[in-house]
Amino acid sequence: MTKKSHPISIHVGKRLKICRNLAGISQATLGNKIGVAQQQIQNYETGSNPISLINLFTICDFLDAPITYFFEGLPQNKVGGSLLSAITSEQGKYSEDVFRMLTAYCRIQNPEMRLKLCEVIEALGKQEGGNHERK
């Protein structure tokens, strides 16, 4: 009998994959940084193995991501609850257009430009009938 992955491990793993890809870091590089094999990073990303808190903190430091990022969108979290599903396909892979948009956004250094871009995207989303608003 195979052990079923916990939904939180799957969620955190998907967020890890998105964050790692946005940073342009390979599974092998991340594994070396935290002292695990590339295969273990792959298991984290699929939710097969849960990430220890120590490794998660090390990952956060290396990827310059707040630990809260990995838990955003969980059912008990009311902020952005459907954001992860909006940017991922049924196979857990992020859509190419969202990846391109986030990559370009992360390259913008000016905080005012980032804010203006968010406002434009939110306005376009409202025109299309979306209900994802910034909190």
C-alpha positions in Angstrom: 0.0 0.0 0.0 1.4 3.4 -0.9 1.3 6.3 1.5 -0.8 9.2 0.4 0.9 12.6 0.5 -0.6 15.2 2.9 -2.3 18.1 1.2 -0.1 20.6 3.1 3.0 18.8 1.8 1.7 19.0 -1.7 0.8 22.7 -1.4 4.2 23.7 0.1 5.9 21.6 -2.5 4.1 23.3 -5.4 5.0 26.7 -3.9 8.6 25.6 -3.5 8.8 24.6 -7.2 7.3 28.0 -8.3 9.7 29.9 -6.1 12.8 27.9 -7.1 11.9 28.3 -10.8 11.3 32.0 -10.5 14.8 32.3 -8.8 16.3 30.3 -11.7 17.8 27.7 -9.3 18.0 24.0 -10.2 16.9 21.2 -7.9 20.5 20.1 -7.7 21.8 23.5 -6.6 19.1 23.9 -4.0 19.7 20.4 -2.7 23.4 21.1 -2.4 22.6 24.3 -0.5 20.5 22.6 2.1 22.5 19.3 2.2 20.0 16.9 0.5 20.1 15.1 -2.9 18.3 16.5 -6.0 15.9 13.6 -5.7 14.8 14.8 -2.2 14.1 18.3 -3.6 12.0 16.6 -6.3 10.1 14.7 -3.5 9.5 17.9 -1.6 8.1 19.6 -4.8 5.7 16.7 -5.5 4.7 16.5 -1.8 6.0 12.9 -1.6 8.1 13.9 1.4 7.3 16.8 3.8 10.0 19.5 4.2 11.4 19.8 7.7 11.2 23.2 9.3 15.0 23.5 9.4 15.2 22.8 5.7 12.3 25.1 5.0 14.0 28.0 6.9 17.3 27.3 5.0 15.3 27.3 1.7 13.6 30.6 2.6 17.0 32.2 3.3 18.6 30.9 0.1 15.6 31.8 -2.1 15.0 35.1 -0.2 11.4 34.2 0.4 9.3 34.7 3.5 8.2 31.5 5.1 4.6 32.6 4.9 4.9 32.4 1.1 4.8 28.6 1.3 1.6 28.5 3.3 -0.4 31.2 1.4 -3.5 29.8 -0.2 -4.1 27.0 2.3 -7.8 26.6 3.0 -7.7 28.3 6.4 -5.9 31.2 4.9 -8.5 33.6 3.5 -6.0 35.8 1.7 -5.4 34.6 -1.9 -7.0 31.2 -1.3 -7.5 30.4 -5.0 -4.3 32.1 -6.2 -2.3 28.9 -6.4 -5.0 27.1 -8.3 -5.2 30.1 -10.7 -1.6 29.9 -11.6 -1.2 26.1 -11.8 -2.6 23.5 -14.1 -4.2 20.3 -12.9 -0.8 18.6 -13.1 0.6 21.2 -10.6 2.6 23.0 -13.2 2.4 26.8 -13.4 1.1 28.2 -16.6 3.7 29.6 -19.0 2.0 33.1 -19.2 2.0 33.4 -15.4 5.6 32.4 -15.2 6.6 34.9 -17.8 4.6 37.7 -16.1 6.1 36.9 -12.6 9.6 36.7 -14.0 9.3 40.0 -15.7 7.7 41.5 -12.5 10.5 40.3 -10.4 13.0 42.1 -12.6 11.3 45.5 -11.9 13.4 47.2 -9.2 11.3 50.3 -8.8 8.6 49.8 -6.2 6.4 52.5 -7.7 6.5 50.8 -11.1 5.6 47.5 -9.4 2.6 49.1 -7.7 1.4 50.7 -10.9 1.7 47.4 -12.7 -0.3 45.7 -10.0 -3.0 48.4 -10.4 -3.1 47.9 -14.1 -3.4 44.1 -13.8 -6.1 44.4 -11.1 -8.1 46.8 -13.3 -7.9 44.4 -16.3 -8.9 41.5 -14.0 -12.0 43.5 -12.9 -12.9 44.2 -16.5 -12.7 40.4 -17.2 -14.9 39.7 -14.2 -12.2 38.4 -11.8 -12.5 38.8 -8.1 -8.9 38.6 -6.9 -8.2 41.9 -5.1 -5.2 42.9 -3.2 -5.6 42.9 0.6 
